[in-house]
Amino acid sequence: MEASPLTQQTRPEFLQPKIVGLYETLFREDESVEKPRGFWREFFLLRPDTASLRRIMRDMNSVLSKKYTTPFSDIIVVLAGLDDVDVVFTEFVSVLDAVIRNGRNVGVRQKAVKAAMSITSGAYQTGLVSYLTHRDLFPSLMKLVHDVDTPSQAFEPFVLLGLLANYNKFEFQNPYRLRLEDFVNDATIRKLVHSFGFTCVVARNKYIAVQDDLPEGWKISNTLSYIGLGALSGGKPATPVLNEDEAKDLFTALPGPEAATLLSAYEFANANKLFCYDLVTLPPENKHDASAFGNFLSWTSYLLQHAHRSSRASLYTYLDLFILQILLEDQILAKQICGDENIMVDGLNHNLRRRLDIQLYNLSIGVLARLVSFLSKSRIRLVYHWPELWRSLLSFIRFLATYADDLKSLPEMSALINSLVNLIALSLSTGESFLPDPASYDDLLYKLVESGDVLFKFKDAYELSKHSSSSSIDTLVRVSRHYYALLEGEKGKVKSKNLGLREVSKVIKQGYETLSIQAKEGLDVWEKFREADHRALLKKMARFAVADVKIIVSS
């Protein structure tokens, strides 16, 4: 009897799906063993076992989380090998590009974007990202944005583009930056703007979830609860109120990782005028919603109020202020947004600390200077809460004078003082051209009189007589002295220690005839934004954005 050609194989100790064995073969350490014929065909025909694949990948985490002494070369050895890196990564990026552009559905295309985000964020400090700059992914990313149906689906391509446009841009001519400058597809840019606005809402709502400071409209359930019949309303239970420490911890953790979108918005705003125009003017998709720019300003107000809580929060706030400065340098856009000074006022009032964030205040004063300069040149009489702005600026001077010993040695303090004093002097010398009525201008004059002692103390504490802003501070002091003398004289006439509002107003109006405001020329001129001046800050911001993108990818 002939021997059977079949051979009996040893029974394994335990049975497992064939695909799991293929997974183990794929990740086996011994690379010298060639994979059997038909391995890949069989691999993709079998039903995936997600749980087993995740288990095997989890065991490999230690390889990627290890702190390598030479990250660039060591990561290449792990992922591709030094000899094959060019071939492997060029082909890998080419496949990603093809899937992002023409994947079978949006879900698959977005997974390819996530893979590219993973490589970009994970290897941002190495040269591996250069493979993504050599292979231009911009057309594919924009095609995906054009094809998506909802704003949330454009979030990841937008964030990836921001990272790629920022990568080593101070060291070489980044091709993605050139792409941003030349891109004029308005339909796609509008989708990016709507996506950015949607992300701003998500980020802002995280602040509101910690402490809801929005005014609540009238509801029957509120009335029933007030009279002790809340059970009849059937409404949702009230959100538990956090104590101060709990709220502080939650606020410190904000903004969430979606804040990385600010880097992308900054890169677009700094390079593309059409993006700036659409960001400011684009109406909401739903008439009951706020516009993308309104949502951006709303989130900015929360960032400014909480910027002091962490260096991460302050750096993202800088990005917001960079964007606002860039927008305000366009006269057409400045007209659209010149009524939003209250955001800056909140920022001035909420971040007063002995360890003052000089950069934050410099940028905030820069935004206000652009706004006031535009209003004075265009002679637009803006109805606004001007007394709040004057009060905040002069309170800031009072703070600087009080803590001068702690603050005057800080770097860039001289530039901040110069900008602050020039802003108030500009408002004083041109206020009649943009304030809505004489009463608003009178209020500024009266507040200067009230702050007379503070102005003297401020001038002496920072030795402003030797400073480039000496002319501006002298103007403020001179106006304060002028009206102080007139008011004291009026007190003598009425034989009263205190003057009424009517008497004060009368004295201020009479003082116009003898008032001489000799403000120096050029107060309404400011330096245009140059990102090279903020190179170190932008590199720090990029590192935080990269860390946040890693969180986005892992989630």
C-alpha positions as CSV (number, residue, x, y, z in Angstrom):
1,M,0.0,0.0,0.0
2,E,1.4,3.4,-1.0
3,A,2.2,6.0,1.6
4,S,-0.2,8.9,1.8
5,P,1.2,12.2,0.4
6,L,-0.5,14.0,3.3
7,T,1.4,14.6,6.5
8,Q,-0.1,14.9,9.9
9,Q,0.7,18.1,11.6
10,T,1.3,18.4,15.3
11,R,-1.8,19.5,17.1
12,P,-1.2,23.0,18.6
13,E,-1.5,23.5,22.4
14,F,-4.5,25.8,21.8
15,L,-6.6,26.8,18.8
16,Q,-6.7,30.4,17.6
17,P,-8.1,32.1,14.5
18,K,-5.8,32.0,11.5
19,I,-5.7,35.8,11.3
20,V,-4.1,36.0,14.8
21,G,-1.3,33.7,13.7
22,L,-0.7,36.0,10.7
23,Y,-0.6,39.0,13.0
24,E,2.0,37.3,15.1
25,T,4.0,36.4,12.0
26,L,3.8,39.9,10.8
27,F,5.3,41.4,14.0
28,R,7.8,38.6,14.7
29,E,11.3,39.8,15.6
30,D,13.1,37.5,13.2
31,E,13.0,39.4,9.9
32,S,15.2,36.8,8.1
33,V,12.3,34.4,7.8
34,E,10.5,35.0,4.6
35,K,6.7,35.2,4.7
36,P,5.0,32.2,2.9
37,R,3.6,32.6,-0.5
38,G,0.2,34.2,-0.6
39,F,0.7,35.7,2.9
40,W,-0.7,39.1,2.1
41,R,-3.6,37.7,0.0
42,E,-4.7,35.5,2.8
43,F,-4.1,38.3,5.4
44,F,-6.6,40.7,3.7
45,L,-9.1,38.0,2.9
46,L,-9.6,36.9,6.4
47,R,-11.9,38.7,8.8
48,P,-10.0,41.0,11.1
49,D,-9.7,40.3,14.8
50,T,-9.5,43.8,16.3
51,A,-9.1,42.8,19.9
52,S,-6.1,40.6,19.1
53,L,-4.5,43.2,16.9
54,R,-4.9,45.8,19.6
55,R,-3.3,43.5,22.2
56,I,-0.3,42.9,19.9
57,M,0.0,46.6,19.2
58,R,-0.3,47.5,22.9
59,D,2.7,45.2,23.6
60,M,4.7,47.3,21.0
61,N,4.0,50.7,22.8
62,S,7.2,50.4,24.7
63,V,9.1,50.5,21.5
64,L,7.6,53.9,20.5
65,S,7.5,55.4,23.9
66,K,11.2,54.7,24.6
67,K,13.4,57.8,24.9
68,Y,16.0,57.3,22.2
69,T,19.4,59.0,22.3
70,T,19.3,59.9,18.6
71,P,15.5,60.0,17.8
72,F,15.8,60.6,14.1
73,S,18.1,57.6,13.2
74,D,16.7,55.3,15.9
75,I,13.1,55.7,14.8
76,I,14.1,55.1,11.2
77,V,15.8,51.9,12.2
78,V,12.7,50.8,14.1
79,L,10.2,51.7,11.4
80,A,12.0,51.1,8.1
81,G,15.7,50.5,8.5
82,L,18.4,53.0,7.4
83,D,18.9,51.4,4.0
84,D,15.2,51.3,3.0
85,V,13.9,54.5,4.6
86,D,13.6,56.5,1.4
87,V,11.8,53.8,-0.5
88,V,9.5,52.8,2.4
89,F,8.5,56.3,3.5
90,T,8.2,57.7,0.0
91,E,5.8,54.8,-0.9
92,F,4.0,55.2,2.5
93,V,3.3,58.9,2.0
94,S,2.3,58.2,-1.6
95,V,-0.3,55.7,-0.5
96,L,-1.6,58.1,2.2
97,D,-1.9,60.8,-0.5
98,A,-3.9,58.5,-2.8
99,V,-6.2,57.4,0.0
100,I,-6.9,60.9,1.2
101,R,-7.7,62.0,-2.3
102,N,-9.6,59.0,-3.7
103,G,-10.5,56.7,-0.8
104,R,-13.7,54.7,-1.2
105,N,-15.5,56.8,1.4
106,V,-15.0,59.8,3.7
107,G,-14.4,57.6,6.7
108,V,-11.5,55.8,5.1
109,R,-10.0,59.1,3.8
110,Q,-10.2,60.6,7.3
111,K,-8.4,57.5,8.8
112,A,-5.6,58.2,6.3
113,V,-5.5,61.8,7.6
114,K,-5.2,60.5,11.1
115,A,-2.3,58.3,10.1
116,A,-0.6,61.3,8.6
117,M,-1.3,63.3,11.8
118,S,0.2,60.5,13.8
119,I,3.4,60.5,11.8
120,T,3.6,64.3,11.7
121,S,3.1,64.8,15.5
122,G,5.1,61.8,16.5
123,A,8.1,62.7,14.4
124,Y,7.8,66.5,14.5
125,Q,11.3,66.9,16.0
126,T,12.9,64.6,13.4
127,G,13.4,64.8,9.6
128,L,10.8,62.2,8.9
129,V,8.2,65.0,8.4
130,S,10.2,66.1,5.4
131,Y,8.8,63.2,3.5
132,L,5.4,64.8,4.0
133,T,6.7,68.1,2.7
134,H,8.4,66.6,-0.3
135,R,5.1,64.9,-1.3
136,D,2.5,67.7,-1.6
137,L,-0.6,66.6,0.3
138,F,-2.3,70.0,0.0
139,P,-4.5,69.2,-3.1
140,S,-5.7,65.9,-1.5
141,L,-6.4,67.6,1.8
142,M,-8.4,70.4,0.2
143,K,-10.3,67.9,-2.0
144,L,-11.3,66.0,1.2
145,V,-12.4,69.3,2.8
146,H,-14.5,70.1,-0.3
147,D,-16.1,66.6,-0.2
148,V,-17.1,66.4,3.5
149,D,-20.7,67.1,4.6
150,T,-20.3,68.5,8.1
151,P,-17.9,71.1,9.7
152,S,-16.6,68.5,12.2
153,Q,-15.3,66.3,9.3
154,A,-13.0,69.1,8.1
155,F,-11.3,69.5,11.6
156,E,-8.6,66.9,11.2
157,P,-7.4,68.0,7.6
158,F,-7.4,71.6,8.9
159,V,-5.2,70.7,11.9
160,L,-2.8,68.5,9.8
161,L,-2.4,71.4,7.4
162,G,-1.5,73.7,10.2
163,L,1.2,71.4,11.5
164,L,2.7,70.9,8.0
165,A,2.7,74.6,7.2
166,N,4.4,75.4,10.5
167,Y,7.1,72.7,10.2
168,N,10.6,74.2,10.2
169,K,9.2,77.3,8.4
170,F,11.9,79.5,9.8
171,E,14.6,77.2,8.6
172,F,13.5,76.7,5.0
173,Q,10.8,77.8,2.5
174,N,7.9,75.6,3.5
175,P,6.0,74.5,0.4
176,Y,2.7,74.3,2.4
177,R,3.1,78.0,3.3
178,L,3.4,78.8,-0.4
179,R,0.2,76.7,-1.0
180,L,-1.7,78.7,1.6
181,E,-0.7,82.0,0.0
182,D,-1.9,80.9,-3.5
183,F,-5.1,79.1,-2.5
184,V,-8.2,80.9,-3.8
185,N,-10.9,78.2,-3.8
186,D,-13.6,80.2,-2.0
187,A,-16.0,77.2,-1.5
188,T,-13.3,75.2,0.2
189,I,-12.1,78.1,2.4
190,R,-15.7,78.7,3.5
191,K,-15.9,75.1,4.7
192,L,-12.6,75.5,6.6
193,V,-14.0,78.7,8.2
194,H,-17.2,76.9,9.2
195,S,-15.2,74.0,10.6
196,F,-13.0,76.5,12.6
197,G,-16.1,78.2,14.0
198,F,-17.6,74.8,15.0
199,T,-14.4,73.9,16.8
200,C,-14.4,77.3,18.7
201,V,-17.9,76.4,20.0
202,V,-16.8,73.0,21.2
203,A,-13.7,74.6,22.9
204,R,-15.8,77.4,24.5
205,N,-18.5,75.1,25.8
206,K,-15.9,73.3,27.9
207,Y,-15.4,76.5,29.8
208,I,-19.1,77.0,30.2
209,A,-19.4,73.4,31.5
210,V,-17.1,74.3,34.4
211,Q,-18.9,77.6,35.2
212,D,-21.9,78.6,33.2
213,D,-21.8,82.4,33.1
214,L,-24.3,82.8,30.3
215,P,-27.6,84.6,31.3
216,E,-30.4,82.2,31.5
217,G,-33.7,83.0,29.8
218,W,-37.1,82.8,31.6
219,K,-38.6,79.3,31.8
220,I,-41.7,78.1,33.6
221,S,-39.5,75.5,35.3
222,N,-37.4,78.2,36.9
223,T,-40.5,79.9,38.3
224,L,-41.9,76.6,39.7
225,S,-38.5,75.8,41.3
226,Y,-38.4,79.3,42.9
227,I,-41.7,78.7,44.7
228,G,-40.8,75.1,45.7
229,L,-42.7,73.2,43.0
230,G,-39.7,72.2,40.8
231,A,-40.9,68.6,40.8
232,L,-43.9,69.6,38.7
233,S,-41.7,71.0,35.9
234,G,-40.2,67.7,34.9
235,G,-37.1,69.6,33.8
236,K,-33.5,68.4,34.0
237,P,-31.8,68.5,37.4
238,A,-29.6,71.5,38.0
239,T,-26.0,71.2,37.1
240,P,-24.0,70.7,40.4
241,V,-22.0,73.8,41.4
242,L,-18.3,73.2,41.8
243,N,-16.3,74.6,44.6
244,E,-13.5,77.0,43.9
245,D,-10.7,74.5,44.0
246,E,-12.5,72.0,41.7
247,A,-13.3,74.8,39.2
248,K,-9.7,76.0,39.4
249,D,-8.3,72.5,38.5
250,L,-10.8,72.1,35.6
251,F,-10.0,75.6,34.2
252,T,-6.3,74.9,34.5
253,A,-6.7,71.9,32.2
254,L,-8.3,74.0,29.5
255,P,-8.3,74.6,26.6
256,G,-8.8,71.1,25.4
257,P,-6.6,69.5,22.7
258,E,-8.9,70.9,20.0
259,A,-7.0,74.2,20.6
260,A,-4.5,73.0,18.1
261,T,-6.8,74.3,15.5
262,L,-5.6,77.8,16.4
263,L,-2.2,77.1,14.9
264,S,-3.9,76.3,11.6
265,A,-6.1,79.4,11.8
266,Y,-3.1,81.5,12.4
267,E,-1.1,80.0,9.5
268,F,-4.1,80.6,7.2
269,A,-4.7,84.1,8.5
270,N,-1.1,85.1,8.1
271,A,-0.8,83.8,4.6
272,N,-4.2,84.0,2.9
273,K,-6.3,87.2,2.6
274,L,-9.4,85.4,1.4
275,F,-9.4,83.2,4.5
276,C,-9.3,86.4,6.6
277,Y,-12.1,88.0,4.7
278,D,-14.3,84.9,5.0
279,L,-13.5,84.4,8.6
280,V,-14.8,87.9,9.4
281,T,-17.7,88.2,7.0
282,L,-19.0,84.7,6.5
283,P,-22.6,84.4,7.8
284,P,-23.6,81.3,9.8
285,E,-25.0,78.2,8.0
286,N,-28.0,78.4,10.3
287,K,-29.5,81.8,10.9
288,H,-30.2,80.9,14.5
289,D,-26.5,80.3,15.1
290,A,-23.6,82.7,15.6
291,S,-21.1,83.3,12.8
292,A,-17.7,81.6,12.8
293,F,-16.1,84.9,13.7
294,G,-18.5,85.4,16.6
295,N,-17.7,82.0,17.9
296,F,-14.0,82.7,17.6
297,L,-14.4,86.0,19.6
298,S,-16.5,84.2,22.2
299,W,-13.8,81.5,22.7
300,T,-11.1,84.2,22.7
301,S,-12.9,86.0,25.6
302,Y,-12.7,82.8,27.7
303,L,-9.1,82.2,26.8
304,L,-8.1,85.8,27.7
305,Q,-9.9,85.6,31.1
306,H,-8.1,82.3,32.0
307,A,-4.8,82.9,30.2
308,H,-3.0,83.3,33.6
309,R,-3.8,79.7,34.6
310,S,-1.0,77.9,32.6
311,S,1.7,78.7,30.1
312,R,-0.2,76.5,27.6
313,A,-3.3,78.6,28.0
314,S,-1.3,81.8,27.6
315,L,0.5,80.6,24.5
316,Y,-2.8,79.7,22.8
317,T,-4.1,83.2,23.8
318,Y,-1.1,84.7,22.1
319,L,-2.1,82.9,18.9
320,D,-5.6,84.4,19.2
321,L,-4.2,87.9,19.6
322,F,-1.8,87.4,16.6
323,I,-4.9,86.5,14.5
324,L,-6.7,89.6,15.7
325,Q,-3.8,91.9,15.0
326,I,-3.4,90.5,11.5
327,L,-7.2,91.0,10.8
328,L,-7.1,94.6,12.1
329,E,-4.3,95.5,9.8
330,D,-6.8,95.2,6.9
331,Q,-8.9,98.4,6.9
332,I,-11.9,96.7,5.4
333,L,-12.0,94.0,8.0
334,A,-11.2,96.5,10.8
335,K,-14.4,98.2,10.1
336,Q,-16.3,95.0,10.6
337,I,-14.7,94.2,14.0
338,C,-14.0,97.6,15.6
339,G,-16.7,97.2,18.3
340,D,-15.1,94.2,20.1
341,E,-12.8,96.1,22.5
342,N,-14.6,94.5,25.5
343,I,-12.7,91.3,24.9
344,M,-9.5,93.1,25.4
345,V,-10.9,94.9,28.4
346,D,-11.7,91.5,30.0
347,G,-8.2,90.4,29.3
348,L,-6.6,93.4,30.9
349,N,-8.7,93.0,34.1
350,H,-8.4,89.3,34.6
351,N,-4.7,88.7,34.3
352,L,-3.2,91.3,36.7
353,R,-0.5,89.4,38.6
354,R,2.8,90.4,40.1
355,R,4.4,88.0,37.7
356,L,2.8,89.9,34.9
357,D,2.5,88.3,31.5
358,I,4.2,91.1,29.6
359,Q,3.7,89.4,26.2
360,L,-0.1,89.1,26.7
361,Y,-0.5,92.7,27.7
362,N,1.7,93.9,24.9
363,L,-0.4,92.0,22.4
364,S,-3.7,93.2,24.0
365,I,-2.6,96.8,24.0
366,G,-1.5,96.3,20.3
367,V,-5.0,95.2,19.4
368,L,-6.5,98.2,21.1
369,A,-4.1,100.6,19.5
370,R,-5.0,99.3,16.0
371,L,-8.7,99.7,16.8
372,V,-8.4,103.2,18.2
373,S,-6.1,104.2,15.3
374,F,-8.5,102.9,12.7
375,L,-11.5,104.7,14.4
376,S,-9.6,108.0,14.6
377,K,-8.4,107.9,11.0
378,S,-11.8,106.8,9.5
379,R,-13.7,109.2,11.9
380,I,-16.2,106.5,12.8
381,R,-18.2,107.5,15.9
382,L,-18.5,104.2,17.7
383,V,-21.2,103.7,20.3
384,Y,-19.4,101.6,23.0
385,H,-18.8,101.3,26.7
386,W,-15.9,103.8,26.5
387,P,-15.8,104.5,30.3
388,E,-15.0,100.8,30.9
389,L,-12.0,101.0,28.6
390,W,-10.7,104.2,30.2
391,R,-11.2,102.7,33.7
392,S,-9.4,99.5,32.7
393,L,-6.4,101.3,31.2
394,L,-6.0,103.7,34.1
395,S,-6.5,100.9,36.6
396,F,-3.7,99.1,34.8
397,I,-1.5,102.1,35.2
398,R,-2.4,102.2,38.9
399,F,-1.4,98.5,39.2
400,L,1.9,99.1,37.5
401,A,2.7,102.1,39.8
402,T,1.8,100.1,42.9
403,Y,4.0,97.1,42.1
404,A,6.7,99.0,40.2
405,D,9.6,97.5,42.3
406,D,8.5,94.0,41.2
407,L,7.7,94.8,37.6
408,K,10.1,97.4,36.2
409,S,12.9,94.9,35.8
410,L,10.9,92.5,33.7
411,P,12.0,92.1,30.0
412,E,9.9,94.1,27.5
413,M,8.4,96.2,30.3
414,S,9.7,99.4,28.6
415,A,7.8,98.5,25.3
416,L,4.6,97.8,27.3
417,I,4.7,101.1,29.1
418,N,5.4,103.0,25.9
419,S,2.5,101.3,24.1
420,L,0.1,101.9,27.0
421,V,0.9,105.6,27.5
422,N,0.8,106.2,23.8
423,L,-2.6,104.5,23.5
424,I,-4.1,106.8,26.2
425,A,-2.5,109.9,24.7
426,L,-3.8,108.9,21.2
427,S,-7.3,108.5,22.6
428,L,-7.0,111.9,24.3
429,S,-5.7,113.7,21.3
430,T,-8.1,112.2,18.7
431,G,-11.1,111.2,20.9
432,E,-13.4,113.9,19.5
433,S,-13.2,112.2,16.1
434,F,-14.4,108.8,17.2
435,L,-16.3,109.1,20.5
436,P,-20.0,109.1,20.0
437,D,-20.8,112.3,22.1
438,P,-19.1,115.0,24.1
439,A,-20.0,113.2,27.4
440,S,-17.7,110.3,26.5
441,Y,-14.8,112.6,25.9
442,D,-15.6,114.5,29.1
443,D,-15.5,111.2,31.0
444,L,-12.0,110.5,29.7
445,L,-10.8,113.9,30.9
446,Y,-12.4,113.5,34.3
447,K,-10.8,110.0,34.8
448,L,-7.4,111.6,34.0
449,V,-8.1,114.1,36.8
450,E,-9.1,111.4,39.2
451,S,-5.9,109.5,38.4
452,G,-3.6,112.6,38.7
453,D,-1.6,111.3,41.7
454,V,-1.3,107.9,40.1
455,L,0.1,109.4,36.9
456,F,2.7,111.3,38.9
457,K,3.7,108.2,40.8
458,F,3.8,106.1,37.6
459,K,6.0,108.6,35.9
460,D,8.5,108.7,38.7
461,A,8.5,105.0,39.4
462,Y,9.5,104.1,35.8
463,E,11.6,107.3,35.3
464,L,9.5,108.2,32.2
465,S,11.2,111.6,31.9
466,K,14.1,109.7,30.4
467,H,11.8,107.4,28.4
468,S,10.8,107.5,24.7
469,S,7.2,107.9,25.9
470,S,8.0,111.0,28.0
471,S,6.0,113.3,25.6
472,S,2.9,111.1,26.0
473,I,3.0,110.9,29.8
474,D,3.7,114.6,30.0
475,T,0.6,115.2,27.9
476,L,-1.5,113.1,30.3
477,V,0.0,114.8,33.4
478,R,-0.5,118.3,31.9
479,V,-4.2,117.7,31.1
480,S,-4.7,116.2,34.6
481,R,-3.1,119.3,36.3
482,H,-5.0,121.7,34.0
483,Y,-8.4,120.3,35.0
484,Y,-7.4,119.7,38.6
485,A,-6.6,123.4,39.0
486,L,-10.0,124.4,37.4
487,L,-12.0,122.1,39.6
488,E,-10.2,123.3,42.8
489,G,-11.0,126.8,41.8
490,E,-14.7,126.0,41.3
491,K,-14.8,124.4,44.7
492,G,-13.6,127.7,46.2
493,K,-16.5,129.5,44.4
494,V,-19.2,127.2,45.6
495,K,-17.7,126.8,49.1
496,S,-18.1,123.0,49.0
497,K,-15.6,120.2,49.3
498,N,-17.4,118.1,46.6
499,L,-18.8,119.3,43.3
500,G,-21.9,117.8,41.8
501,L,-22.0,116.1,38.4
502,R,-23.4,119.2,36.7
503,E,-20.7,121.5,38.1
504,V,-17.9,119.0,37.1
505,S,-19.4,118.8,33.6
506,K,-19.5,122.6,33.4
507,V,-15.9,123.0,34.4
508,I,-14.7,120.4,31.9
509,K,-16.5,122.2,29.1
510,Q,-15.1,125.6,30.1
511,G,-11.7,124.0,30.3
512,Y,-11.7,123.3,26.6
513,E,-10.9,126.9,25.8
514,T,-7.7,126.9,27.8
515,L,-6.8,123.2,27.2
516,S,-3.7,122.5,25.1
517,I,-3.0,118.9,24.1
518,Q,0.4,118.7,22.5
519,A,0.6,115.1,21.7
520,K,3.6,113.9,19.7
521,E,3.1,112.9,16.1
522,G,2.9,109.3,15.0
523,L,0.8,108.0,17.9
524,D,-1.6,106.4,15.4
525,V,1.2,104.6,13.6
526,W,2.0,101.0,14.7
527,E,4.4,98.4,13.4
528,K,2.8,95.7,11.2
529,F,2.8,92.2,12.5
530,R,5.9,90.3,11.6
531,E,6.1,86.6,12.7
532,A,9.9,86.7,12.7
533,D,9.6,89.0,15.7
534,H,7.8,86.2,17.6
535,R,9.9,83.3,16.3
536,A,10.7,81.8,19.8
537,L,7.0,82.1,20.9
538,L,5.7,80.4,17.7
539,K,8.1,77.5,18.2
540,K,6.8,77.0,21.7
541,M,3.2,77.2,20.5
542,A,4.0,74.6,17.8
543,R,5.3,72.2,20.5
544,F,2.0,72.5,22.5
545,A,0.0,72.0,19.3
546,V,2.0,68.9,18.4
547,A,1.3,67.5,21.9
548,D,-2.4,68.2,21.5
549,V,-2.5,66.5,18.1
550,K,-1.0,63.4,19.7
551,I,-3.9,63.4,22.2
552,I,-6.4,63.9,19.3
553,V,-4.9,60.9,17.4
554,S,-4.8,58.6,20.4
555,S,-8.4,59.4,21.3
